[in-house]
Protein backbone atom coordinates (compact mmCIF):
# COMPACT_ATOMS: atom_id res chain seq x y z
CA UNK A 1 0.00 0.00 0.00
CA UNK A 2 2.82 2.41 0.81
CA UNK A 3 4.54 1.56 -2.48
CA UNK A 4 1.39 2.39 -4.43
CA UNK A 5 1.07 5.69 -2.57
CA UNK A 6 4.70 6.52 -3.34
CA UNK A 7 4.24 5.78 -7.07
CA UNK A 8 1.07 7.88 -7.10
CA UNK A 9 2.98 10.72 -5.45
CA UNK A 10 5.75 10.56 -8.07
CA UNK A 11 3.18 10.37 -10.85
CA UNK A 12 1.34 13.46 -9.63
CA UNK A 13 4.43 15.62 -9.18
CA UNK A 14 6.13 14.47 -12.38
CA UNK A 15 2.96 14.87 -14.42
CA UNK A 16 2.42 18.35 -12.97
CA UNK A 17 5.89 19.47 -14.05
CA UNK A 18 5.45 18.20 -17.61
CA UNK A 19 1.99 19.76 -17.81
CA UNK A 20 3.43 23.13 -16.75
CA UNK A 21 6.21 22.79 -19.33
CA UNK A 22 3.66 21.98 -22.05
CA UNK A 23 1.56 24.95 -20.93
CA UNK A 24 4.57 27.27 -21.07
CA UNK A 25 5.64 26.22 -24.57
CA UNK A 26 2.04 26.51 -25.76
CA UNK A 27 1.84 30.07 -24.50
CA UNK A 28 5.31 30.82 -25.86
CA UNK A 29 4.43 29.65 -29.38
CA UNK A 30 1.08 31.41 -29.49
CA UNK A 31 0.73 34.61 -31.48
CA UNK A 32 -0.73 36.53 -28.55
CA UNK A 33 -0.97 35.71 -24.84
CA UNK A 34 -4.74 35.42 -24.93
CA UNK A 35 -6.97 32.43 -24.07
CA UNK A 36 -8.34 32.31 -27.62
CA UNK A 37 -4.92 32.03 -29.30
CA UNK A 38 -3.68 29.48 -26.75
CA UNK A 39 -6.77 27.29 -27.16
CA UNK A 40 -6.40 27.49 -30.94
CA UNK A 41 -2.80 26.31 -30.70
CA UNK A 42 -3.80 23.49 -28.33
CA UNK A 43 -6.46 22.25 -30.74
CA UNK A 44 -3.97 22.22 -33.62
CA UNK A 45 -1.43 20.28 -31.55
CA UNK A 46 -4.03 17.74 -30.40
CA UNK A 47 -5.15 17.15 -34.00
CA UNK A 48 -1.52 16.71 -35.07
CA UNK A 49 -0.80 14.19 -32.31
CA UNK A 50 -4.01 12.29 -33.06
CA UNK A 51 -3.11 12.04 -36.74
CA UNK A 52 0.28 10.57 -35.85
CA UNK A 53 -1.18 7.76 -33.71
CA UNK A 54 -4.31 6.79 -35.65
CA UNK A 55 -4.35 3.23 -36.99
CA UNK A 56 -6.45 3.73 -40.14
CA UNK A 57 -3.51 5.42 -41.87
CA UNK A 58 -2.92 5.57 -45.60
CA UNK A 59 0.28 5.52 -47.59
CA UNK A 60 0.83 8.38 -50.00
CA UNK A 61 2.84 7.95 -53.22
CA UNK A 62 3.76 10.53 -55.80
CA UNK A 63 3.47 9.24 -59.37
CA UNK A 64 5.33 11.25 -61.98
CA UNK A 65 4.51 10.69 -65.69
CA UNK A 66 4.93 12.40 -69.05
CA UNK A 67 1.79 13.17 -71.00
CA UNK A 68 1.38 12.86 -74.75
CA UNK A 69 1.95 16.58 -75.14
CA UNK A 70 5.32 16.25 -73.40
CA UNK A 71 4.39 17.94 -70.13
CA UNK A 72 5.35 16.53 -66.72
CA UNK A 73 2.37 15.36 -64.63
CA UNK A 74 2.44 14.70 -60.88
CA UNK A 75 -0.33 12.66 -59.23
CA UNK A 76 -0.59 11.95 -55.50
CA UNK A 77 -2.01 8.45 -54.98
CA UNK A 78 -3.13 7.34 -51.52
CA UNK A 79 -3.43 3.63 -50.78
CA UNK A 80 -4.09 1.83 -47.47
CA UNK A 81 -0.91 0.74 -45.76
CA UNK A 82 -0.14 -2.86 -45.10
CA UNK A 83 -0.79 -4.76 -41.89
CA UNK A 84 2.92 -4.95 -41.07
CA UNK A 85 3.19 -1.14 -41.07
CA UNK A 86 0.11 -0.86 -38.82
CA UNK A 87 1.54 -3.42 -36.40
CA UNK A 88 4.84 -1.58 -36.31
CA UNK A 89 3.08 1.73 -35.71
CA UNK A 90 1.01 0.23 -32.87
CA UNK A 91 4.15 -1.23 -31.29
CA UNK A 92 5.97 2.09 -31.50
CA UNK A 93 2.96 3.88 -30.01
CA UNK A 94 2.88 1.46 -27.05
CA UNK A 95 6.63 1.80 -26.55
CA UNK A 96 6.42 5.60 -26.55
CA UNK A 97 3.54 5.48 -24.07
CA UNK A 98 5.55 3.24 -21.73
CA UNK A 99 8.57 5.54 -22.01
CA UNK A 100 6.35 8.54 -21.24
CA UNK A 101 5.05 6.87 -18.07
CA UNK A 102 8.59 5.98 -16.98
CA UNK A 103 9.69 9.56 -17.71
CA UNK A 104 6.88 10.97 -15.54
CA UNK A 105 7.78 8.73 -12.58
CA UNK A 106 11.51 9.45 -12.94
CA UNK A 107 10.74 13.17 -13.01
CA UNK A 108 8.73 12.86 -9.79
CA UNK A 109 11.58 10.93 -8.15
CA UNK A 110 14.12 13.54 -9.27
CA UNK A 111 11.95 16.36 -7.90
CA UNK A 112 11.71 14.57 -4.57
CA UNK A 113 15.51 14.24 -4.43
CA UNK A 114 16.38 17.85 -5.28
CA UNK A 115 13.49 19.54 -3.43
CA UNK A 116 15.35 19.75 -0.05
CA UNK A 117 17.99 21.98 -1.63
CA UNK A 118 15.33 24.67 -2.20
CA UNK A 119 12.57 24.00 0.32
CA UNK A 120 14.90 23.20 3.22
CA UNK A 121 15.88 26.85 3.63
CA UNK A 122 12.26 28.03 4.01
CA UNK A 123 11.48 25.17 6.36
CA UNK A 124 14.48 26.14 8.45
CA UNK A 125 13.33 29.78 8.61
CA UNK A 126 9.86 28.72 9.78
CA UNK A 127 11.26 26.32 12.38
CA UNK A 128 13.69 28.86 13.82
CA UNK A 129 10.89 31.42 14.21
CA UNK A 130 8.72 28.90 16.02
CA UNK A 131 11.49 27.68 18.32
CA UNK A 132 12.73 31.18 19.17
CA UNK A 133 9.35 31.97 20.73
CA UNK A 134 10.01 29.15 23.22
CA UNK A 135 6.32 28.49 23.82
CA UNK A 136 6.67 24.69 24.04
CA UNK A 137 8.61 24.09 27.26
CA UNK A 138 7.73 20.42 27.19
CA UNK A 139 9.56 20.07 23.85
CA UNK A 140 12.74 21.56 25.30
CA UNK A 141 12.51 19.16 28.27
CA UNK A 142 12.00 16.20 25.93
CA UNK A 143 14.96 17.13 23.74
CA UNK A 144 17.16 17.73 26.78
CA UNK A 145 16.69 14.06 27.74
CA UNK A 146 18.52 12.89 24.57
CA UNK A 147 21.78 14.84 24.39
CA UNK A 148 23.70 11.90 22.89
CA UNK A 149 21.80 12.17 19.61
CA UNK A 150 20.74 15.81 19.48
CA UNK A 151 23.81 17.44 21.08
CA UNK A 152 23.08 21.19 20.88
CA UNK A 153 20.61 21.11 17.98
CA UNK A 154 17.75 22.72 19.90
CA UNK A 155 19.88 25.55 21.31
CA UNK A 156 21.47 26.10 17.90
CA UNK A 157 18.05 26.69 16.33
CA UNK A 158 16.34 28.48 19.20
CA UNK A 159 19.12 30.80 20.37
CA UNK A 160 20.67 32.01 17.10
CA UNK A 161 19.34 34.65 14.70
CA UNK A 162 18.66 34.26 11.01
CA UNK A 163 20.86 37.27 10.26
CA UNK A 164 23.85 35.17 11.36
CA UNK A 165 23.52 33.35 8.02
CA UNK A 166 25.71 36.03 6.51
CA UNK A 167 28.47 33.65 7.51
CA UNK A 168 27.88 30.42 5.50
CA UNK A 169 29.25 28.30 8.34
CA UNK A 170 26.38 29.37 10.65
CA UNK A 171 23.81 28.50 7.98
CA UNK A 172 25.36 25.05 7.61
CA UNK A 173 25.19 24.51 11.37
CA UNK A 174 21.51 25.47 11.46
CA UNK A 175 20.78 23.17 8.53
CA UNK A 176 22.52 20.24 10.22
CA UNK A 177 20.65 20.94 13.47
CA UNK A 178 17.34 21.09 11.58
CA UNK A 179 17.87 17.69 9.96
CA UNK A 180 18.94 16.19 13.28
CA UNK A 181 15.88 17.54 15.11
CA UNK A 182 13.48 16.48 12.37
CA UNK A 183 14.88 12.95 12.21
CA UNK A 184 14.63 12.66 15.99
CA UNK A 185 10.95 13.64 16.01
CA UNK A 186 10.17 11.19 13.20
CA UNK A 187 12.02 8.39 14.96
CA UNK A 188 10.40 9.17 18.31
CA UNK A 189 6.94 8.92 16.80
CA UNK A 190 7.77 5.79 14.83
CA UNK A 191 8.96 3.97 17.96
CA UNK A 192 6.49 5.24 20.56
CA UNK A 193 3.32 6.16 18.65
CA UNK A 194 0.58 3.60 18.10
CA UNK A 195 -0.91 2.43 14.85
CA UNK A 196 -3.84 4.84 15.20
CA UNK A 197 -1.47 7.82 15.27
CA UNK A 198 0.88 6.67 12.54
CA UNK A 199 -1.82 6.67 9.85
CA UNK A 200 -2.72 10.40 10.02
CA UNK A 201 0.96 11.27 10.49
CA UNK A 202 1.99 9.42 7.33
CA UNK A 203 -0.77 11.22 5.43
CA UNK A 204 0.61 14.59 6.57
CA UNK A 205 4.13 13.55 5.56
CA UNK A 206 2.92 12.53 2.07
CA UNK A 207 1.22 15.90 1.62
CA UNK A 208 4.41 17.62 2.77
CA UNK A 209 6.56 15.67 0.30
CA UNK A 210 4.11 16.39 -2.52
CA UNK A 211 4.11 20.07 -1.59
CA UNK A 212 7.92 20.17 -1.71
CA UNK A 213 7.97 18.59 -5.17
CA UNK A 214 5.26 20.99 -6.35
CA UNK A 215 7.26 23.95 -5.04
CA UNK A 216 10.33 22.67 -6.89
CA UNK A 217 8.28 22.34 -10.10
CA UNK A 218 7.15 25.96 -9.83
CA UNK A 219 10.73 27.08 -9.26
CA UNK A 220 12.05 25.19 -12.31
CA UNK A 221 9.22 26.54 -14.45
CA UNK A 222 9.97 30.11 -13.36
CA UNK A 223 13.68 29.72 -14.19
CA UNK A 224 12.82 28.13 -17.54
CA UNK A 225 10.40 30.89 -18.49
CA UNK A 226 12.83 33.64 -17.58
CA UNK A 227 15.80 32.05 -19.37
CA UNK A 228 14.06 31.08 -22.62
CA UNK A 229 12.09 34.31 -23.00
CA UNK A 230 15.13 36.54 -22.50
CA UNK A 231 17.09 34.72 -25.23
CA UNK A 232 14.24 34.94 -27.76
CA UNK A 233 14.17 37.44 -30.59
CA UNK A 234 11.28 39.21 -32.30
CA UNK A 235 9.34 39.43 -29.06
CA UNK A 236 7.53 42.58 -28.03
CA UNK A 237 8.91 44.44 -25.04
CA UNK A 238 5.67 44.14 -23.06
CA UNK A 239 5.37 40.40 -23.61
CA UNK A 240 9.06 39.84 -22.85
CA UNK A 241 8.81 41.88 -19.66
CA UNK A 242 5.74 39.95 -18.51
CA UNK A 243 6.95 36.44 -19.32
CA UNK A 244 10.63 36.87 -18.41
CA UNK A 245 10.36 38.93 -15.21
CA UNK A 246 6.88 39.25 -13.71
CA UNK A 247 5.64 35.65 -14.10
CA UNK A 248 8.93 33.99 -12.98
CA UNK A 249 9.08 36.16 -9.86
CA UNK A 250 5.46 35.31 -9.08
CA UNK A 251 6.19 31.59 -9.56
CA UNK A 252 9.23 31.74 -7.27
CA UNK A 253 7.23 33.52 -4.57
CA UNK A 254 4.42 30.99 -4.95
CA UNK A 255 6.97 28.19 -4.67
CA UNK A 256 8.32 29.51 -1.36
CA UNK A 257 4.78 30.03 -0.06
CA UNK A 258 3.75 26.45 -0.91
CA UNK A 259 6.89 25.13 0.77
CA UNK A 260 6.31 27.01 4.03
CA UNK A 261 2.56 26.27 4.16
CA UNK A 262 2.95 22.52 3.69
CA UNK A 263 5.78 22.36 6.22
CA UNK A 264 3.83 24.40 8.80
CA UNK A 265 0.91 21.98 8.59
CA UNK A 266 3.18 18.97 8.91
CA UNK A 267 5.16 20.51 11.79
CA UNK A 268 2.02 21.37 13.77
CA UNK A 269 0.75 17.82 13.29
CA UNK A 270 4.09 16.35 14.42
CA UNK A 271 4.12 18.50 17.58
CA UNK A 272 0.60 17.38 18.42
CA UNK A 273 1.47 13.70 18.00
CA UNK A 274 4.74 14.04 19.93
CA UNK A 275 2.96 15.81 22.80
CA UNK A 276 0.32 13.12 23.24
CA UNK A 277 2.84 10.33 22.77
CA UNK A 278 5.09 11.91 25.39
CA UNK A 279 2.18 12.04 27.85
CA UNK A 280 1.38 8.38 27.30
CA UNK A 281 5.05 7.39 27.66
CA UNK A 282 5.50 9.39 30.92
CA UNK A 283 3.29 8.09 33.77
CA UNK A 284 4.52 10.87 36.05
CA UNK A 285 3.20 13.58 33.76
CA UNK A 286 -0.08 11.75 33.37
CA UNK A 287 -0.39 11.54 37.14
CA UNK A 288 0.34 15.26 37.44
CA UNK A 289 -2.44 16.04 34.98
CA UNK A 290 -4.82 13.83 36.93
CA UNK A 291 -3.87 15.65 40.15
CA UNK A 292 -4.62 18.97 38.48
CA UNK A 293 -8.00 17.77 37.24
CA UNK A 294 -8.94 15.99 40.47
CA UNK A 295 -10.37 19.10 42.28
CA UNK A 296 -12.55 19.84 39.29
CA UNK A 297 -13.83 16.26 39.16
CA UNK A 298 -14.47 16.25 42.94
CA UNK A 299 -16.49 19.47 42.77
CA UNK A 300 -18.50 18.13 39.86
CA UNK A 301 -19.20 14.89 41.76
CA UNK A 302 -20.22 16.85 44.87
CA UNK A 303 -22.69 18.95 42.89
CA UNK A 304 -24.17 15.82 41.34
CA UNK A 305 -24.66 14.24 44.79
CA UNK A 306 -26.26 17.41 46.24
CA UNK A 307 -28.69 17.62 43.32
CA UNK A 308 -30.37 14.22 42.86
CA UNK A 309 -32.09 15.38 39.67
CA UNK A 310 -28.73 15.53 37.91
CA UNK A 311 -27.90 11.90 38.65
CA UNK A 312 -29.18 9.43 36.06
Secondary structure by P-SEA (a helix, b strand, c coil): caaaaaaaaaaaaaaaaaaaaaaaaaaaacccccaaaaaaaaaaaaaaaaaacccbbbbbbbbbbbcccbbbbbbbbbbbbcaaaaaaaaaaaaaaaaaaaaaaaaaaaaaaaaccccaaaaaaaaaaaaaaacccaaaaaaaaaccccccaaaaaaacccccccccaaaaaaaaaaaaaaaaaaaaaaaccccaaaaaaaaaaaaaaaaaaaaaaaaaaaaaaaaaaaaacccccaaaaaaaccaaaaaaaaaaaaaaaaaaaaaaaaaaaaaaaaaaaacaaaaaaaaaaaaaaaaaaaaaaaacccccc
